[in-house]
Amino acid sequence: MREWTDAHKISGEIYQLILKIGKKQSDQQLKDLYIEFFGNLASIFWESELYMFHAYATQCIQYYIKSQKHSNSEAIRDINDKFVLSALSIPLNNKFSSFERLSFTY
């Protein structure tokens, strides 16, 4: 039940973000809104155990943080660490990947 409550709350936040994006915003404000949007998506995908999509949303956050003019090196390092960990959390037998079809010989 907690997951559905969280998903409902986050979907409401996403809807509010979409309404804000519709208004005329500066490039910096749009980047901040996209960072918040993909952050909400990443938390939904994590709770749903869709780790590949969580990694993609984290990669989008990483892109927008790196493209900001006022981003500091600590924020960039933090999002890089989160992205690497989210990419490593994707199981090899994920139904969305084709890793299980690769043959390895050791």
Secondary structure, DSSP 8 states (H G I E B T S, - for coil): -HHHHHHHHHHHHHHHHHHHHHS---HHHHHHHHHHHHHHHHHHHHHTT-HHHHHHHHHHHHHHHHH-TT--HHHHHHHHHHHHHHHHTS-TT-TT--GGG-----
